């Protein structure tokens, strides 16, 4: 239920309040933030000496929180106008936020576990400007969320707004363009090896170290505990030590794989990508369900990601680059987390992006360009060696080891150079880079917003230049081109972009 405001409180048009069940979601999810106020209230009122008063104090804190949340809900409403969506909020200090339709890049609906149980969702308006909480409504009914999404799309297209999503003709239930089954989720979880659980436990141990009987990070305490239990570490057989180390390493590896699988299931469970009349619709998530629709016209580029290990089995991930940001952790929209190239190609084709021909020849930048960092490092090590010999009176046999350090990075430089390649054909630009987190970016030339030629001191010395292509939501960099070639490519791309009416693309999107 989204309640209309009385006319006297609604001078701009029909306004609506957020769903009242959102108060329950906000209260429960905000309980961890009330722990310290509750503890402070118990100690501040002297209730710790009278245990029977502790529940009363805790209840009072909860009631105060509920009251202010209710007051904030009462003073928050939104208006759906002809040109924008206006969000007003604030108890004492009122604020009004106007979001023009032509600035909204994406409208996504997110449901965390409790919100899913209550049948409500959070609507996020992505404008590409990082407005954060001002650009979302927490929470509205699912019907209202869909109505808002339909309204934004209709207004951006310049057509009449649908009166209600319930009256719209439902789209046919076609097979998804791409979906993730349990097998793929497990495989992706193995590739997503993570030890984040230890970082979380370490952070909790550091935060609540006053509750522990000893210093968590003091290794001597652990030795003392072992000795108190009859274990003398100094007399443990070497084979037992090696075996223990192997078991610990295997346990650490198992935990890392298990953590990766759990995180993958929480994030990607039920992954489904559909091609609808509105664009690409993606739904995923176990505890938090997200429902995102991205118009095809908003796709600026495609990015195929893989790694040297998963590439052996032919697995890749596909992301779409757009002005709207996926989340705080991901800047691009994931449309296929784990797929083969024959599955990725038709998804890209729906967005008007194609793979290069098999005969295409990618250009590699000169190896010297990638090795310039080693040159600077070797110069620094040479200066350090000389300073050590002169000022510390150290022999070259002891100080000269620093000159060997740059050699350790030679294989990495060679791998980076070996995996780099760029290409420009009749309609698209391509960039292949990185050897570990391998990325292959493809952008239609008409999507390029800017092209910049830059030269550093070393590049100017060798007559080379770097060509930066700016696209909405990202950029591509061609490294170490001859200056004449960089200027020619820039002019060629700009000639292709000049006739494009981007305002018309935005209206279609």
Secondary structure, DSSP 8 states (H G I E B T S, - for coil): ---B--GGG-SSS-EEE--THHHHHHHHHTHHHHHHHHHHHHHHTTGGG-HHHHHHHHHHHHHHHHHHHHHHHHT-EEEE-SSEEEEEE-SSS-EEEEEEGGG--EEEEEE-HHHHHHTEEEEEEE-SS--GGGGEEEEEEHHHHHHHHHHHHHHHHTS---S-GGGS--------SEE--HHHHHHHHHHT---HHHHHHHHHHHHTGGGSSS-TT-HHHHHHHHHHTT--GGGS-HHHHHHHHHHHHHHHHHHHHHHHHHHHHHHHTT-EEEEETTEEEEEE-SSSEEEEEE-GGG--EEEEEE-TTGGGGT-EEEEEE-SS---SS-SSEEEEEEE-HHHHHHHHHHTT-----TT---B---HHHHHHHHHHHHHHHHHHHHHHHHHS---HHHHGGGGGGGGGGHHHHHHHHHT-EEEE-SSEEEEEE-SSSEEEEEEEGGGEEEEEEE--HHHHHTTEEEEEEEETTEEEEEEEEEHHHHHHHHHHHHHHHHT--HHHHHHH-
